[in-house]
Amino acid sequence: MIELQQLNKHYALGGQVVKALDNVSLTIVQGEYLSVMGPSGSGKSTLLNALGLLDRPTSGHLLLDGVETTPLSDQGLTKLRADKIGFVFQSYHLIPRLTARENIELPMMLAGISKKQRSERAKELAQRLGIEQRIDHLPNQLSGGQRQRVAIARSITMKPRLLLADEPTGNLDSTSGTDVIHLLEELNEQGITLVVVTHDKNIGNRAKRQLVMVDGKIHAEKFK
């Protein structure tokens, strides 16, 4: 599904070049469950941003479903993200003035899907994720675990093939965090490719394939 070929992402900082990604090659097949771990500044979030087509690499190649993404326009990358990729972030990124339902519906609205279809899909996802009783509440009326469930529902509303989660339990208590991880794993079992970036080894070790990054390189790899 995803192939990285000698991917580099370099930044100029204080007259020096920082190699956030240093000649990374990686293949991820459809349906995999992969974790990315490493110390702060190791390049794990940069790798996630590259996989999500949020950052353009300095050099190298990134193929998504056989499509070479590096020469695509910003519009082309946006369309590819919308069609194939969902994102889950530590800080949820919900719009405060919108209800849970409206946050879930937002990607569908931007895609021009009808109001009726949006409503039906949002209701279906809310029921599936156990937040149907809170669907008309604003984010500040929800617990952290409920907000993350809304964020997950929004991320899968367009039925992406790839789900990228960046520290998805970082703002949650242990019980809510465990619930969220189980939910992400259920989605993976249903066929979604799941990549989780985490500093928590207990979470990272749950993945069937585990990468450890150091200084912008893949330092170690382990399969379960």
C-alpha angles and dihedrals in degrees: 000000000000127000126182116192117194091323118189132186114184131179131193109231124171093339092310132100115241113204102211088170117022117195095315119183118184140154123204118187126211113279097019123144108215132173126199117205137171143119123296110289094021093121100254096126090043088054090051091050090051092050089049092051089239095122126042112226121240089229141341132061136285119191122191114191088341094308116125102228102185097082095044121116121245088258091052092050091048091053093048091050092049092049101043115013136069125188132209117187135192092241095046095228093222118162105248097214093052125081121238089261092052092047090052092047095048099092090048092050090051088050091054096247114160122262092244093052091046092052093048093048093047091050091048093051093044090054092045092052096042098246100105091117091057100041095111095047125103119245093255088059092057133080120244092258092050091049091051090050089053089050091051091048090052091048094056100037091101090048098244122196092216127049119192117195120190111197090324094180098040095108097037136092116247096263095049090043092054091049091052093049091050089051092051090048091052089054089050090051087055090059107272114134106238127203116180123190111201143154089206109097092198089061095039092051091059091070120096090228123034129193126192117201127202126175094348095308134102098253099179140003129198134181125205 
